[in-house]
Amino acid sequence: MCGIIGYVGKRTDAGVLAVQSLKRLEYRGYDSWGVACKTKDGVIIRKDIGKISTVDSADFQQPSSLAMAHTRWATHGGVTTENAHPHVSCDGKIVVVLNGIIENYEALRDELKTKGHEFVSSTDTEVIPHLIEEEMKTEPDFAAAVRRACLRFEGRYGIVAMHADSFLLVAARTGSPLIVGVEKDGYFIASDTPAFLEYTSTVQYLDDGEMVVTDGNSILFSDIATGEERTKREIEITWSVTEAHKGEYDHFMLKEIMEQKQSIARAVDQDEDQIQTLARAIHAAQGTFLVGCGTAAKACMAAEYFFSVIAGHHVNFAPASEFKLYHRFLKPESLLIAVSQSGETADTLEAMKIAKSKGAKVLAIVNAEGSTIAREADFTLHIKAGPERAVASTKALTGQMAVLLLIAYAMIDKLPKGRTRLLETAAAINDMLNPRYTEFIETIAERIQESSDLYIIGKGWNYPMALESAIKIQEVSYVHAEGFAGGELKHGPIALIEKGTPCIALVGNDEVRTDIISNAIELKARGGFIVGIAPERHAVFDEWIRVPDVDTAQAIVNIIPVQVLAYFLAVKRGKDPDMPRNLAKSVTVK
Ligand code: F6R
């Protein structure tokens, strides 16, 4: 979704800094960008469609100590320069960027038009500077006028605003994340920490319904509704700057796939007492529901199998976006497990809200420290994957599955066994992900790169991985890919198989092995070109990608070669795997 960075303080290169910081938010996905910086000649604004990476930060070299910048992921209004942020008031002095949606913008725009305001874009955002301008007619204090304007907005938003005649950065949040980065002589306000991690790792989190005003020397948090001051702790985040760089890799996606050599072991490093407490909470709950979106949802689906096979315990999975209909099953004794990499996904937050409204408890499994989901849950487990910058989720997925598998073992009082299983898996992945292995997968990508369709089958915990495989391939390579439960093939999808259609079979040495091999044979009989991802070779495989035999953790290793395959498919087809079209890293709208 949209990326925001603002800076105010003693630095004199705020314009350059804003552009550089914005480049670090590119991974969030966007279609246009804009920068505003206050200089001795007034506020300079530049905006355009396309990529910020092509912009030379030297263009913003004029001395400046107050600036903000934005990458836009279009919601209201097409991808045009006029619609790019920042947007300004009629006098051009009030400058605003927004992440989120102002739902009542049409009514506000009509009202402001009758008062003489002129609009140049078709965005919801543009009503914000005009409404602040209108409020300033009776409340000349800029920050107070921003607060008054916020009281009239409906929707979920994160706003950052500045005024040409003041040296203030003002921000407000309802629904979309905003984080303050604290430096000795200045403050950053950003939608995500990588924007300022280069400069500081000390942060303060804005909560929903709060605003913040800073002149670079001091900062004031307050409640938007009441105006009351709020005190905030300074928190040190542990993500390092190097983790947020590509290093030796061409793309973040490949770097993050490779990091699974270490990240799974980090995910396993959880406080024993906390995991046992959570396992007891799941036992005691009258109904446990697992929710997430996209890839995180596939981790939840896999966990249904973990809990069933390992712990003999029934849990219910629902995509977070469908959870609204589940409210009838919730009661104070229910438990919701919300799984999210970013910790900011709007649908997952909504599911938490529904559960809480029924008195149910919420356990969050997240990657992003200090994220909204992490802070709003009753208990939080961090998967410790480190920053995930590629839009396509890879190491976060396997971290989420590792934590869920660990909990399943804790439910049968076998936490040490679960930990050993996962640490052995991490070691096996370390051996597996060597250069010869990835080169071999690259040759398979080369062979199938021209195919227009690709199918993936799995059974048991490999079924959600088949669905996840399809997401991975679709989003980065734009090849039409679909995942199926192997047994479902003959009920329809098999009609799609023609001579040479690439089909991937995800296989484990488990109780469903014979069935999934039979399904692969059915595909081959219709001409399918079978790529088997399995611990053992089988005659049905035209190509065999070997994976270690890791028992209950098989789903975790089986998905990794598909991630590599998706990556190479994207690269071979000339697509940028880190920034797939139409997608955003953190989906903060419903
Ligand atoms: C796909 C992908 C998305 C996310 C989904 C949820 O590769 O990354 O499907 O998994 O948007 O995001 P989080 O985990 O941040 O809640």
Boltz pocket constraint, residues with backbone or C-beta under 6 A from the ligand:
constraints:
  - pocket:
      binder: B
      contacts: [[A, 292], [A, 293], [A, 294], [A, 295], [A, 296], [A, 297], [A, 339], [A, 340], [A, 341], [A, 342], [A, 343], [A, 344], [A, 345], [A, 348], [A, 391], [A, 392], [A, 393], [A, 394], [A, 471], [A, 472], [A, 475], [A, 584], [A, 585], [A, 586], [A, 587]]
      max_distance: 6.0
